[in-house]
Amino acid sequence: MTAPAPEQSPITAANQRIRDTAKWLIASQAAVGAALIAGSQLAGIGRLDATGARLWVAAAGALLALGAVVAAIAATVRVLLPAQVLIGELEEEWAKPGPRLRRAVGFLRRRPKYLQGLSSPKDLIDRRDALVAQLGKPDTDPQTRDRITAMDQRIEAVEEIATHETLAAAFERCLGRLLVAAVLAGAGILAFAWAANPPPRTVTADLRNARLTGAFLRDADLRNAKLDGADLTGADLTGADLSGASLIKVIWSRTTCPDGTVSEANGGTCQGHLRAG
């Protein structure tokens, strides 16, 4: 007949619940990271101008969001690491506890009953050492070993409480870091979504294959215009805005470019001289 599994103590069960919650948080953060990576494939980042600000904003937003997710996962993983607190550590930091044991020491100071009625961890250690020192002496009490075992159990109870308080403190710090990470990840995702999904270009004019010989187009708004195959012989484009315009097989001949130069001075083209000077 199989013996029943030993029942968990309430403190051990509480520690397990904290770790289970941490595992759930890690899974949710990993899902956010996966969604961000998947979303980047659906975004219009491939349409962004390599020299434009949107590409850099999208890259910075993605890095910020992914970095925040990784930092959140790293902070949560710390909760899953072993957090056993020994009586010797409590003794060393009893007078001036560090960040790791500050909550545990404070809890035991406020509730001395959890120190088995003693005033400090040192008292527990000293009493056990005194019992151990009696072993082997001629007048040793036969019950000394039983008393040492009982003292070990008392020490284990203190260590269990201190471990729980340390784990709970680590989880609370983790939640604080997760809040910061969530804000940063949200900002990064918003920046990425805005930058990677530019509004559709509005075509200002469809001038494909148009004969614009000698046309006066000074300061004209030709943003995103379709000028493929257009004849711009002798046209004056001084100050014109050709941002995003399609200029495949354009005829540049004696054309005054947007920056005021003439196409012949530029090797027979206005490419590279499309911004007003």
C-alpha positions as CSV (number, residue, x, y, z in Angstrom):
1,M,0.0,0.0,0.0
2,T,1.4,3.4,-1.0
3,A,2.0,5.8,1.8
4,P,0.2,9.1,1.5
5,A,2.2,12.1,0.4
6,P,3.3,14.3,3.3
7,E,1.0,17.3,3.6
8,Q,2.5,20.7,2.8
9,S,2.8,23.3,5.4
10,P,0.8,26.5,4.9
11,I,4.0,28.5,4.3
12,T,5.3,26.0,1.8
13,A,2.0,26.1,0.0
14,A,2.1,29.9,0.0
15,N,5.6,29.9,-1.5
16,Q,4.4,27.6,-4.2
17,R,1.5,29.9,-5.1
18,I,3.9,32.8,-5.4
19,R,6.1,30.8,-7.8
20,D,3.2,29.6,-9.8
21,T,2.0,33.2,-10.2
22,A,5.6,34.1,-11.4
23,K,5.5,31.3,-14.0
24,W,2.2,32.6,-15.3
25,L,3.6,36.1,-15.5
26,I,6.6,34.9,-17.5
27,A,4.3,33.1,-19.9
28,S,2.2,36.2,-20.4
29,Q,5.2,38.4,-21.0
30,A,6.6,35.9,-23.5
31,A,3.2,36.0,-25.3
32,V,3.5,39.8,-25.5
33,G,7.0,39.5,-27.0
34,A,5.7,37.0,-29.5
35,A,2.8,39.2,-30.4
36,L,5.1,42.1,-30.9
37,I,7.4,40.1,-33.2
38,A,4.4,38.8,-35.2
39,G,2.9,42.3,-35.4
40,S,6.1,43.7,-36.9
41,Q,5.7,41.3,-39.9
42,L,2.2,42.7,-40.6
43,A,3.2,46.3,-40.3
44,G,4.1,48.5,-43.2
45,I,7.7,49.0,-42.1
46,G,9.0,47.8,-45.5
47,R,7.4,50.9,-47.1
48,L,9.2,53.3,-44.9
49,D,11.9,55.6,-46.3
50,A,15.3,54.5,-45.0
51,T,16.2,58.2,-44.5
52,G,12.9,59.2,-42.9
53,A,12.2,59.6,-39.2
54,R,9.5,57.0,-39.1
55,L,11.9,54.1,-39.7
56,W,14.1,55.2,-36.7
57,V,11.0,55.7,-34.5
58,A,9.8,52.2,-35.5
59,A,13.1,50.6,-34.7
60,A,13.5,52.5,-31.4
61,G,9.9,51.6,-30.4
62,A,10.4,47.9,-31.2
63,L,13.7,47.8,-29.3
64,L,12.2,49.6,-26.3
65,A,9.2,47.2,-26.2
66,L,11.3,44.0,-26.6
67,G,13.8,45.3,-24.1
68,A,11.1,46.0,-21.6
69,V,9.6,42.5,-22.1
70,V,13.0,40.9,-21.7
71,A,13.7,42.9,-18.5
72,A,10.3,42.0,-17.1
73,I,10.9,38.3,-17.7
74,A,14.4,38.5,-16.1
75,A,12.9,40.3,-13.1
76,T,10.2,37.5,-12.7
77,V,12.7,34.7,-13.1
78,R,14.5,35.9,-10.0
79,V,11.4,34.9,-8.0
80,L,11.8,31.3,-9.2
81,L,15.4,31.1,-8.0
82,P,16.1,29.4,-4.7
83,A,15.5,31.8,-1.8
84,Q,16.4,29.6,1.2
85,V,17.3,31.8,4.2
86,L,19.6,30.2,6.8
87,I,19.7,31.1,10.5
88,G,23.3,32.2,10.1
89,E,22.3,34.8,7.5
90,L,19.6,36.1,9.8
91,E,22.2,36.4,12.6
92,E,24.7,38.3,10.4
93,E,22.1,40.8,9.2
94,W,20.0,41.0,12.4
95,A,21.4,44.4,13.5
96,K,21.6,45.9,10.0
97,P,19.7,43.9,7.4
98,G,20.4,44.4,3.7
99,P,17.8,44.8,1.0
100,R,17.3,41.0,0.6
101,L,16.5,40.2,4.2
102,R,15.1,43.5,5.3
103,R,11.5,42.3,5.2
104,A,12.3,39.0,6.9
105,V,14.2,40.6,9.8
106,G,11.5,43.3,10.2
107,F,8.8,40.6,10.4
108,L,10.7,38.6,13.0
109,R,11.5,41.7,15.1
110,R,7.8,42.7,15.1
111,R,6.6,39.1,15.9
112,P,9.1,37.6,18.3
113,K,6.9,34.6,18.9
114,Y,8.1,33.3,15.5
115,L,11.6,33.3,16.9
116,Q,10.4,30.5,19.3
117,G,10.2,32.9,22.1
118,L,13.8,34.1,21.9
119,S,15.1,37.6,21.2
120,S,17.3,36.9,18.2
121,P,18.6,34.2,15.9
122,K,21.9,34.3,17.8
123,D,20.0,32.9,20.9
124,L,18.8,30.0,18.9
125,I,22.3,29.3,17.5
126,D,23.9,29.6,21.0
127,R,21.4,27.3,22.6
128,R,22.0,24.6,19.9
129,D,25.8,25.0,20.2
130,A,25.5,24.6,24.0
131,L,23.6,21.4,23.6
132,V,26.0,20.1,21.0
133,A,28.9,20.9,23.4
134,Q,27.4,18.7,26.0
135,L,27.6,15.6,23.8
136,G,30.4,13.3,24.8
137,K,30.6,14.5,28.4
138,P,30.3,11.9,31.1
139,D,27.3,13.7,32.7
140,T,25.5,14.1,29.4
141,D,21.7,14.0,29.7
142,P,20.3,11.1,27.7
143,Q,17.7,13.4,26.2
144,T,20.3,15.9,24.9
145,R,20.1,14.5,21.3
146,D,16.4,14.8,21.4
147,R,16.7,18.4,22.6
148,I,19.2,19.1,19.7
149,T,16.6,17.6,17.2
150,A,13.9,19.8,18.8
151,M,16.2,22.8,18.5
152,D,16.9,22.0,14.8
153,Q,13.1,21.9,14.2
154,R,12.7,25.3,15.9
155,I,15.5,26.7,13.7
156,E,14.0,25.2,10.6
157,A,10.6,26.9,11.4
158,V,12.4,30.3,11.7
159,E,14.2,29.7,8.4
160,E,10.9,28.7,6.7
161,I,9.2,31.9,7.8
162,A,12.2,34.0,6.8
163,T,12.4,32.3,3.4
164,H,8.7,33.0,2.8
165,E,9.0,36.7,3.8
166,T,12.1,37.0,1.5
167,L,10.3,35.4,-1.4
168,A,7.2,37.6,-0.9
169,A,9.5,40.7,-0.8
170,A,11.1,39.6,-4.1
171,F,7.7,39.1,-5.7
172,E,6.6,42.6,-4.6
173,R,9.8,44.1,-6.1
174,C,9.1,42.1,-9.2
175,L,5.6,43.6,-9.5
176,G,7.1,47.1,-9.2
177,R,9.5,46.3,-12.0
178,L,6.7,44.8,-14.1
179,L,4.7,48.0,-13.8
180,V,7.7,50.0,-15.1
181,A,8.3,47.5,-17.9
182,A,4.6,47.5,-18.9
183,V,4.7,51.3,-19.3
184,L,7.9,51.2,-21.3
185,A,6.6,48.3,-23.5
186,G,3.3,50.1,-24.1
187,A,5.2,53.3,-25.1
188,G,7.4,51.2,-27.4
189,I,4.5,49.4,-29.0
190,L,2.6,52.6,-29.6
191,A,5.7,54.3,-31.2
192,F,6.3,51.2,-33.4
193,A,2.6,51.0,-34.4
194,W,2.5,54.7,-35.3
195,A,5.8,54.7,-37.2
196,A,5.5,51.4,-39.0
197,N,2.0,52.1,-40.4
198,P,2.3,55.4,-42.2
199,P,-0.9,56.8,-43.8
200,P,-1.4,55.9,-47.5
201,R,0.2,58.3,-49.9
202,T,-2.2,60.7,-51.5
203,V,-1.4,61.1,-55.2
204,T,-1.5,64.9,-56.0
205,A,-1.4,64.4,-59.7
206,D,-1.2,61.6,-62.3
207,L,1.0,63.0,-65.0
208,R,2.3,59.7,-66.5
209,N,3.6,60.2,-70.0
210,A,2.5,63.9,-70.0
211,R,4.1,66.4,-72.3
212,L,5.2,69.2,-70.0
213,T,7.6,70.8,-72.3
214,G,8.3,74.3,-71.1
215,A,5.8,74.0,-68.3
216,F,6.0,76.6,-65.5
217,L,5.9,74.5,-62.3
218,R,7.6,76.7,-59.8
219,D,6.7,75.9,-56.2
220,A,4.2,73.3,-57.5
221,D,2.9,70.7,-55.1
222,L,3.8,67.4,-56.8
223,R,4.1,65.3,-53.7
224,N,3.6,61.6,-54.5
225,A,2.8,62.6,-58.1
226,K,3.1,60.0,-60.9
227,L,5.4,61.4,-63.4
228,D,6.6,58.2,-65.0
229,G,7.6,58.8,-68.7
230,A,6.8,62.5,-68.5
231,D,8.6,64.9,-70.8
232,L,9.9,67.8,-68.7
233,T,12.0,69.4,-71.5
234,G,12.5,73.0,-70.6
235,A,10.2,72.8,-67.6
236,D,10.8,75.1,-64.6
237,L,10.5,73.1,-61.4
238,T,12.2,75.6,-59.1
239,G,11.0,75.2,-55.5
240,A,8.6,72.4,-56.5
241,D,7.9,69.7,-53.9
242,L,8.5,66.2,-55.5
243,S,8.5,64.3,-52.2
244,G,7.5,60.7,-52.9
245,A,7.0,61.3,-56.6
246,S,7.5,58.5,-59.0
247,L,10.0,59.6,-61.7
248,I,10.7,56.5,-63.8
249,K,12.0,57.3,-67.3
250,V,11.4,61.0,-67.0
251,I,12.9,63.1,-69.8
252,W,15.1,65.7,-68.3
253,S,16.3,68.2,-70.9
254,R,17.2,71.8,-70.1
255,T,15.0,71.3,-67.0
256,T,15.3,73.6,-64.1
257,C,15.5,71.4,-61.1
258,P,13.7,72.1,-57.7
259,D,17.0,73.3,-56.2
260,G,17.5,75.8,-59.0
261,T,20.2,73.9,-61.0
262,V,19.8,72.9,-64.6
263,S,19.6,69.2,-65.6
264,E,22.5,69.6,-68.0
265,A,24.7,70.7,-65.2
266,N,23.8,67.5,-63.3
267,G,24.6,65.0,-66.0
268,G,21.3,65.3,-67.8
269,T,19.0,64.6,-64.8
270,C,17.4,66.2,-61.8
271,Q,17.8,63.1,-59.7
272,G,19.6,64.1,-56.5
273,H,18.5,67.7,-57.0
274,L,14.8,67.3,-56.1
275,R,14.8,69.3,-52.9
276,A,14.4,73.1,-53.1
277,G,17.7,74.9,-52.4
